[in-house]
Amino acid sequence: MMHASMELARRLDAAEALDGVACAEAQRRINPAVGAEVLELGGGFAIFVGVESPLTHALGLGMRGAVSAEDIL
């Protein structure tokens, strides 16, 4: 039986973050006009895939350590 732990949370969050990064990279190829971008910060990623996209969000921030003010400014 698998039990919830911080390591499991990190693994799940990392998998979701990598999926988001792949979506942004695909959007860059398919429709460059959207301006999809990925920024690595705070141990995670800020992902932009369009103003109205539900894929535009941050993932993994703080899962591997503290996030500094410089990371998010």
Phi and psi in radians as a Rosetta constraint file:
Dihedral C 1 N 2 CA 2 C 2 CIRCULARHARMONIC -1.574 0.35
Dihedral N 2 CA 2 C 2 N 3 CIRCULARHARMONIC 2.373 0.35
Dihedral C 2 N 3 CA 3 C 3 CIRCULARHARMONIC -1.948 0.35
Dihedral N 3 CA 3 C 3 N 4 CIRCULARHARMONIC 2.546 0.35
Dihedral C 3 N 4 CA 4 C 4 CIRCULARHARMONIC -1.162 0.35
Dihedral N 4 CA 4 C 4 N 5 CIRCULARHARMONIC 2.387 0.35
Dihedral C 4 N 5 CA 5 C 5 CIRCULARHARMONIC -2.637 0.35
Dihedral N 5 CA 5 C 5 N 6 CIRCULARHARMONIC 2.953 0.35
Dihedral C 5 N 6 CA 6 C 6 CIRCULARHARMONIC -1.114 0.35
Dihedral N 6 CA 6 C 6 N 7 CIRCULARHARMONIC -0.655 0.35
Dihedral C 6 N 7 CA 7 C 7 CIRCULARHARMONIC -1.119 0.35
Dihedral N 7 CA 7 C 7 N 8 CIRCULARHARMONIC -0.708 0.35
Dihedral C 7 N 8 CA 8 C 8 CIRCULARHARMONIC -1.111 0.35
Dihedral N 8 CA 8 C 8 N 9 CIRCULARHARMONIC -0.748 0.35
Dihedral C 8 N 9 CA 9 C 9 CIRCULARHARMONIC -1.053 0.35
Dihedral N 9 CA 9 C 9 N 10 CIRCULARHARMONIC -0.733 0.35
Dihedral C 9 N 10 CA 10 C 10 CIRCULARHARMONIC -1.087 0.35
Dihedral N 10 CA 10 C 10 N 11 CIRCULARHARMONIC -0.764 0.35
Dihedral C 10 N 11 CA 11 C 11 CIRCULARHARMONIC -1.127 0.35
Dihedral N 11 CA 11 C 11 N 12 CIRCULARHARMONIC -0.765 0.35
Dihedral C 11 N 12 CA 12 C 12 CIRCULARHARMONIC -1.150 0.35
Dihedral N 12 CA 12 C 12 N 13 CIRCULARHARMONIC -0.749 0.35
Dihedral C 12 N 13 CA 13 C 13 CIRCULARHARMONIC -1.143 0.35
Dihedral N 13 CA 13 C 13 N 14 CIRCULARHARMONIC -0.696 0.35
Dihedral C 13 N 14 CA 14 C 14 CIRCULARHARMONIC -1.112 0.35
Dihedral N 14 CA 14 C 14 N 15 CIRCULARHARMONIC -0.703 0.35
Dihedral C 14 N 15 CA 15 C 15 CIRCULARHARMONIC -1.118 0.35
Dihedral N 15 CA 15 C 15 N 16 CIRCULARHARMONIC -0.756 0.35
Dihedral C 15 N 16 CA 16 C 16 CIRCULARHARMONIC -1.148 0.35
Dihedral N 16 CA 16 C 16 N 17 CIRCULARHARMONIC -0.684 0.35
Dihedral C 16 N 17 CA 17 C 17 CIRCULARHARMONIC -1.112 0.35
Dihedral N 17 CA 17 C 17 N 18 CIRCULARHARMONIC -0.765 0.35
Dihedral C 17 N 18 CA 18 C 18 CIRCULARHARMONIC -1.133 0.35
Dihedral N 18 CA 18 C 18 N 19 CIRCULARHARMONIC -0.587 0.35
Dihedral C 18 N 19 CA 19 C 19 CIRCULARHARMONIC -1.134 0.35
Dihedral N 19 CA 19 C 19 N 20 CIRCULARHARMONIC -0.749 0.35
Dihedral C 19 N 20 CA 20 C 20 CIRCULARHARMONIC -1.103 0.35
Dihedral N 20 CA 20 C 20 N 21 CIRCULARHARMONIC -0.710 0.35
Dihedral C 20 N 21 CA 21 C 21 CIRCULARHARMONIC -1.081 0.35
Dihedral N 21 CA 21 C 21 N 22 CIRCULARHARMONIC -0.768 0.35
Dihedral C 21 N 22 CA 22 C 22 CIRCULARHARMONIC -1.095 0.35
Dihedral N 22 CA 22 C 22 N 23 CIRCULARHARMONIC -0.667 0.35
Dihedral C 22 N 23 CA 23 C 23 CIRCULARHARMONIC -1.122 0.35
Dihedral N 23 CA 23 C 23 N 24 CIRCULARHARMONIC -0.749 0.35
Dihedral C 23 N 24 CA 24 C 24 CIRCULARHARMONIC -1.124 0.35
Dihedral N 24 CA 24 C 24 N 25 CIRCULARHARMONIC -0.724 0.35
Dihedral C 24 N 25 CA 25 C 25 CIRCULARHARMONIC -1.134 0.35
Dihedral N 25 CA 25 C 25 N 26 CIRCULARHARMONIC -0.671 0.35
Dihedral C 25 N 26 CA 26 C 26 CIRCULARHARMONIC -1.141 0.35
Dihedral N 26 CA 26 C 26 N 27 CIRCULARHARMONIC -0.735 0.35
Dihedral C 26 N 27 CA 27 C 27 CIRCULARHARMONIC -1.093 0.35
Dihedral N 27 CA 27 C 27 N 28 CIRCULARHARMONIC -0.665 0.35
Dihedral C 27 N 28 CA 28 C 28 CIRCULARHARMONIC -1.005 0.35
Dihedral N 28 CA 28 C 28 N 29 CIRCULARHARMONIC -0.720 0.35
Dihedral C 28 N 29 CA 29 C 29 CIRCULARHARMONIC -1.292 0.35
Dihedral N 29 CA 29 C 29 N 30 CIRCULARHARMONIC -0.761 0.35
Dihedral C 29 N 30 CA 30 C 30 CIRCULARHARMONIC -1.314 0.35
Dihedral N 30 CA 30 C 30 N 31 CIRCULARHARMONIC -0.759 0.35
Dihedral C 30 N 31 CA 31 C 31 CIRCULARHARMONIC -2.479 0.35
Dihedral N 31 CA 31 C 31 N 32 CIRCULARHARMONIC 1.360 0.35
Dihedral C 31 N 32 CA 32 C 32 CIRCULARHARMONIC -1.020 0.35
Dihedral N 32 CA 32 C 32 N 33 CIRCULARHARMONIC -0.395 0.35
Dihedral C 32 N 33 CA 33 C 33 CIRCULARHARMONIC -1.120 0.35
Dihedral N 33 CA 33 C 33 N 34 CIRCULARHARMONIC -0.392 0.35
Dihedral C 33 N 34 CA 34 C 34 CIRCULARHARMONIC -1.164 0.35
Dihedral N 34 CA 34 C 34 N 35 CIRCULARHARMONIC -0.529 0.35
Dihedral C 34 N 35 CA 35 C 35 CIRCULARHARMONIC 1.354 0.35
Dihedral N 35 CA 35 C 35 N 36 CIRCULARHARMONIC 0.605 0.35
Dihedral C 35 N 36 CA 36 C 36 CIRCULARHARMONIC -0.998 0.35
Dihedral N 36 CA 36 C 36 N 37 CIRCULARHARMONIC 2.404 0.35
Dihedral C 36 N 37 CA 37 C 37 CIRCULARHARMONIC -2.489 0.35
Dihedral N 37 CA 37 C 37 N 38 CIRCULARHARMONIC 2.677 0.35
Dihedral C 37 N 38 CA 38 C 38 CIRCULARHARMONIC -2.279 0.35
Dihedral N 38 CA 38 C 38 N 39 CIRCULARHARMONIC 2.251 0.35
Dihedral C 38 N 39 CA 39 C 39 CIRCULARHARMONIC -2.137 0.35
Dihedral N 39 CA 39 C 39 N 40 CIRCULARHARMONIC 2.128 0.35
Dihedral C 39 N 40 CA 40 C 40 CIRCULARHARMONIC -1.464 0.35
Dihedral N 40 CA 40 C 40 N 41 CIRCULARHARMONIC 2.162 0.35
Dihedral C 40 N 41 CA 41 C 41 CIRCULARHARMONIC -2.784 0.35
Dihedral N 41 CA 41 C 41 N 42 CIRCULARHARMONIC 2.634 0.35
Dihedral C 41 N 42 CA 42 C 42 CIRCULARHARMONIC 0.964 0.35
Dihedral N 42 CA 42 C 42 N 43 CIRCULARHARMONIC 0.516 0.35
Dihedral C 42 N 43 CA 43 C 43 CIRCULARHARMONIC 1.420 0.35
Dihedral N 43 CA 43 C 43 N 44 CIRCULARHARMONIC 0.093 0.35
Dihedral C 43 N 44 CA 44 C 44 CIRCULARHARMONIC -2.483 0.35
Dihedral N 44 CA 44 C 44 N 45 CIRCULARHARMONIC -2.600 0.35
Dihedral C 44 N 45 CA 45 C 45 CIRCULARHARMONIC -2.431 0.35
Dihedral N 45 CA 45 C 45 N 46 CIRCULARHARMONIC 2.481 0.35
Dihedral C 45 N 46 CA 46 C 46 CIRCULARHARMONIC -1.783 0.35
Dihedral N 46 CA 46 C 46 N 47 CIRCULARHARMONIC 2.163 0.35
Dihedral C 46 N 47 CA 47 C 47 CIRCULARHARMONIC -2.088 0.35
Dihedral N 47 CA 47 C 47 N 48 CIRCULARHARMONIC 2.185 0.35
Dihedral C 47 N 48 CA 48 C 48 CIRCULARHARMONIC -2.042 0.35
Dihedral N 48 CA 48 C 48 N 49 CIRCULARHARMONIC 2.121 0.35
Dihedral C 48 N 49 CA 49 C 49 CIRCULARHARMONIC -2.279 0.35
Dihedral N 49 CA 49 C 49 N 50 CIRCULARHARMONIC 0.492 0.35
Dihedral C 49 N 50 CA 50 C 50 CIRCULARHARMONIC 2.076 0.35
Dihedral N 50 CA 50 C 50 N 51 CIRCULARHARMONIC 2.640 0.35
Dihedral C 50 N 51 CA 51 C 51 CIRCULARHARMONIC -1.068 0.35
Dihedral N 51 CA 51 C 51 N 52 CIRCULARHARMONIC -0.714 0.35
Dihedral C 51 N 52 CA 52 C 52 CIRCULARHARMONIC -1.630 0.35
Dihedral N 52 CA 52 C 52 N 53 CIRCULARHARMONIC 0.000 0.35
Dihedral C 52 N 53 CA 53 C 53 CIRCULARHARMONIC -1.351 0.35
Dihedral N 53 CA 53 C 53 N 54 CIRCULARHARMONIC 2.328 0.35
Dihedral C 53 N 54 CA 54 C 54 CIRCULARHARMONIC -1.226 0.35
Dihedral N 54 CA 54 C 54 N 55 CIRCULARHARMONIC -0.170 0.35
Dihedral C 54 N 55 CA 55 C 55 CIRCULARHARMONIC -1.475 0.35
Dihedral N 55 CA 55 C 55 N 56 CIRCULARHARMONIC -0.131 0.35
Dihedral C 55 N 56 CA 56 C 56 CIRCULARHARMONIC -1.424 0.35
Dihedral N 56 CA 56 C 56 N 57 CIRCULARHARMONIC 1.821 0.35
Dihedral C 56 N 57 CA 57 C 57 CIRCULARHARMONIC -3.004 0.35
Dihedral N 57 CA 57 C 57 N 58 CIRCULARHARMONIC 3.093 0.35
Dihedral C 57 N 58 CA 58 C 58 CIRCULARHARMONIC -1.838 0.35
Dihedral N 58 CA 58 C 58 N 59 CIRCULARHARMONIC 2.468 0.35
Dihedral C 58 N 59 CA 59 C 59 CIRCULARHARMONIC -2.376 0.35
Dihedral N 59 CA 59 C 59 N 60 CIRCULARHARMONIC 2.435 0.35
Dihedral C 59 N 60 CA 60 C 60 CIRCULARHARMONIC 1.439 0.35
Dihedral N 60 CA 60 C 60 N 61 CIRCULARHARMONIC -0.045 0.35
Dihedral C 60 N 61 CA 61 C 61 CIRCULARHARMONIC -1.092 0.35
Dihedral N 61 CA 61 C 61 N 62 CIRCULARHARMONIC 2.242 0.35
Dihedral C 61 N 62 CA 62 C 62 CIRCULARHARMONIC 1.416 0.35
Dihedral N 62 CA 62 C 62 N 63 CIRCULARHARMONIC -0.016 0.35
Dihedral C 62 N 63 CA 63 C 63 CIRCULARHARMONIC -1.332 0.35
Dihedral N 63 CA 63 C 63 N 64 CIRCULARHARMONIC -0.282 0.35
Dihedral C 63 N 64 CA 64 C 64 CIRCULARHARMONIC -2.122 0.35
Dihedral N 64 CA 64 C 64 N 65 CIRCULARHARMONIC 0.248 0.35
Dihedral C 64 N 65 CA 65 C 65 CIRCULARHARMONIC 2.642 0.35
Dihedral N 65 CA 65 C 65 N 66 CIRCULARHARMONIC -3.138 0.35
Dihedral C 65 N 66 CA 66 C 66 CIRCULARHARMONIC -1.173 0.35
Dihedral N 66 CA 66 C 66 N 67 CIRCULARHARMONIC 2.603 0.35
Dihedral C 66 N 67 CA 67 C 67 CIRCULARHARMONIC -1.840 0.35
Dihedral N 67 CA 67 C 67 N 68 CIRCULARHARMONIC 2.169 0.35
Dihedral C 67 N 68 CA 68 C 68 CIRCULARHARMONIC -1.545 0.35
Dihedral N 68 CA 68 C 68 N 69 CIRCULARHARMONIC 2.872 0.35
Dihedral C 68 N 69 CA 69 C 69 CIRCULARHARMONIC -1.044 0.35
Dihedral N 69 CA 69 C 69 N 70 CIRCULARHARMONIC -0.624 0.35
Dihedral C 69 N 70 CA 70 C 70 CIRCULARHARMONIC -1.118 0.35
Dihedral N 70 CA 70 C 70 N 71 CIRCULARHARMONIC -0.528 0.35
Dihedral C 70 N 71 CA 71 C 71 CIRCULARHARMONIC -1.103 0.35
Dihedral N 71 CA 71 C 71 N 72 CIRCULARHARMONIC -0.584 0.35
Dihedral C 71 N 72 CA 72 C 72 CIRCULARHARMONIC -1.900 0.35
Dihedral N 72 CA 72 C 72 N 73 CIRCULARHARMONIC 0.016 0.35
